[in-house]
Amino acid sequence: MINFECTARISASPTEVFNAWLDSSKHAKMTGGGAECSDQAGDNFSAWDGYISGKNLTIVPNSCIKQAWRTTEFKETDDSSLLEIRFEKAGSGCQVTLIHSQIPVGQPDYKQGWKDHYFSPMEKYFGMLS
């Protein structure tokens, strides 16, 4: 199994970033890919036009999201990986810490993918709103 952690500073409050992550329209706008999100534990979600899918396991308002997470590149027999996203106040913005664990061996470099397809677009999205 593969595990990693990565962080980014976003120029918005933890509440704004947290809410955007769980809102279908805002998630799509901040990442550039279609999304179907929910703010309820137990609900399914998808992102990046269906490339990513999973289930919300735990949601702590404005603070933490835990999800069962997979992409279309996972084998049907692979268990979902675990994703934990933490949102913490950092100066005038938010530090997003992403802990991605239990990724099946043989998967792409998701750490770089999070940076390229989430953190960079999020910085641009929230930068335009401020």
NUVOKOL-301880 format. One line per field, with one value per residue (C-alpha): residue in one letter; x, y, z; residue number from 0. Coordinates in nm, 4 decimals. Layout:
% NUVOKOL-301880
resn	c(a,...) $
xx	c(X,...) $
yy	c(Y,...) $
zz	c(Z,...) $
resi	c(NUM,...) $
This chain:
% NUVOKOL-301880
resn	c(m,i,n,f,e,c,t,a,r,i,s,a,s,p,t,e,v,f,n,a,w,l,d,s,s,k,h,a,k,m,t,g,g,g,a,e,c,s,d,q,a,g,d,n,f,s,a,w,d,g,y,i,s,g,k,n,l,t,i,v,p,n,s,c,i,k,q,a,w,r,t,t,e,f,k,e,t,d,d,s,s,l,l,e,i,r,f,e,k,a,g,s,g,c,q,v,t,l,i,h,s,q,i,p,v,g,q,p,d,y,k,q,g,w,k,d,h,y,f,s,p,m,e,k,y,f,g,m,l,s) $
xx	c(0.0000,0.1087,0.0602,0.1536,0.0710,0.0800,-0.0200,-0.1060,-0.1863,-0.5016,-0.6013,-0.9456,-1.0828,-1.1019,-1.4822,-1.4778,-1.2439,-1.4287,-1.7663,-1.6336,-1.4937,-1.8394,-2.0468,-2.0840,-2.0781,-1.7935,-1.5879,-1.6172,-1.5230,-1.2218,-1.0817,-1.1993,-1.3705,-1.7361,-1.8333,-2.1257,-2.0618,-2.2480,-2.1923,-2.3405,-2.1502,-2.2527,-2.3247,-2.1380,-1.9427,-1.7641,-1.5155,-1.3161,-1.5997,-1.6317,-1.2594,-1.2717,-1.5512,-1.6167,-1.8111,-1.7997,-1.7075,-1.6787,-1.7427,-1.6407,-1.7765,-1.5105,-1.2343,-1.2031,-1.3410,-1.2657,-1.3563,-1.3277,-1.1661,-1.0847,-1.0326,-1.1309,-0.7731,-0.8386,-0.9096,-1.2610,-1.1018,-0.9049,-1.0374,-1.0914,-0.8101,-0.8643,-0.8497,-0.8445,-0.8575,-0.7909,-0.8656,-0.6809,-0.6506,-0.3074,-0.2543,-0.5242,-0.5897,-0.6211,-0.3737,-0.5149,-0.3489,-0.4290,-0.3461,-0.3967,-0.3468,-0.4053,-0.3528,-0.3077,0.0403,0.0640,-0.1469,-0.0265,0.1523,-0.1537,0.0615,0.1647,-0.1918,-0.3269,-0.0791,-0.1452,-0.5209,-0.6371,-0.3980,-0.2825,-0.6355,-0.7670,-0.5040,-0.6101,-0.9830,-0.9693,-0.7166,-0.9687,-1.2421,-1.0387) $
yy	c(0.0000,0.3569,0.6421,1.0104,1.3562,1.6923,2.0443,2.3749,2.7257,2.8680,3.2351,3.1753,3.0838,2.7185,2.7483,2.8745,2.5987,2.3279,2.4397,2.4570,2.1026,1.9656,2.1787,2.0309,2.3617,2.5197,2.1978,2.1885,2.5573,2.5288,2.2153,2.2438,1.9026,1.8098,1.7078,1.5631,1.6326,1.6061,1.7454,1.4348,1.1366,0.8167,0.9895,0.9089,1.1657,1.1946,1.4454,1.5176,1.4111,1.0719,0.9869,1.0066,0.8499,0.7361,0.7845,1.0444,0.8543,1.1355,1.5074,1.7491,2.0915,2.3398,2.1101,1.7603,1.5317,1.1585,0.9671,0.6259,0.7267,0.5620,0.6431,0.4675,0.3302,0.1130,-0.2508,-0.3644,-0.5975,-0.3128,-0.1749,0.2009,0.4111,0.6448,1.0211,1.2660,1.6392,1.8797,2.2512,2.4755,2.8514,2.9717,3.3468,3.5090,3.1879,2.8123,2.5293,2.2220,1.8968,1.5937,1.2466,0.9781,0.6194,0.2583,0.3281,-0.0004,-0.0598,0.0150,0.3300,0.6595,0.9315,1.0751,1.3032,1.5024,1.4787,1.6443,1.9292,1.9750,1.9107,2.0345,2.2628,2.4764,2.5301,2.5974,2.8669,3.0343,2.9966,3.1440,3.4080,3.5383,3.5538,3.7605) $
zz	c(0.0000,-0.0676,0.1834,0.1649,0.2995,0.1246,0.2219,0.0590,0.1775,0.0239,0.0400,0.1901,0.5299,0.6362,0.6238,0.2630,0.1449,0.3396,0.2005,-0.1566,-0.1286,-0.0442,-0.2856,-0.6360,-0.8250,-0.6252,-0.6310,-1.0097,-1.0410,-0.8101,-0.9793,-1.3391,-1.3466,-1.3030,-0.9484,-0.7553,-0.3869,-0.0585,0.2888,0.4540,0.5958,0.4197,0.0872,-0.2337,-0.4327,-0.7652,-0.9030,-1.2156,-1.4462,-1.2758,-1.2687,-0.8854,-0.6797,-0.3276,-0.0094,0.2681,0.5848,0.8406,0.8163,1.0930,0.9878,0.8735,0.9967,0.8472,0.5760,0.5617,0.2483,0.0891,-0.2413,-0.5730,-0.9391,-1.2571,-1.2600,-0.9527,-1.0327,-0.9423,-0.6871,-0.5194,-0.1933,-0.1893,-0.0492,0.2461,0.2114,0.5014,0.4283,0.7152,0.7047,0.9533,0.9894,0.8771,0.8958,0.6841,0.4930,0.5260,0.5372,0.3660,0.4733,0.2659,0.3995,0.1367,0.2548,0.1575,-0.2122,-0.4004,-0.5413,-0.9131,-0.9072,-1.0619,-0.8613,-0.6914,-0.4733,-0.7800,-0.9093,-0.5926,-0.6387,-1.0108,-1.0261,-0.6857,-0.4997,-0.7965,-0.9336,-0.5804,-0.5244,-0.8501,-0.7776,-0.4275,-0.5371,-0.7910,-0.5255,-0.2796) $
resi	c(0,1,2,3,4,5,6,7,8,9,10,11,12,13,14,15,16,17,18,19,20,21,22,23,24,25,26,27,28,29,30,31,32,33,34,35,36,37,38,39,40,41,42,43,44,45,46,47,48,49,50,51,52,53,54,55,56,57,58,59,60,61,62,63,64,65,66,67,68,69,70,71,72,73,74,75,76,77,78,79,80,81,82,83,84,85,86,87,88,89,90,91,92,93,94,95,96,97,98,99,100,101,102,103,104,105,106,107,108,109,110,111,112,113,114,115,116,117,118,119,120,121,122,123,124,125,126,127,128,129) $
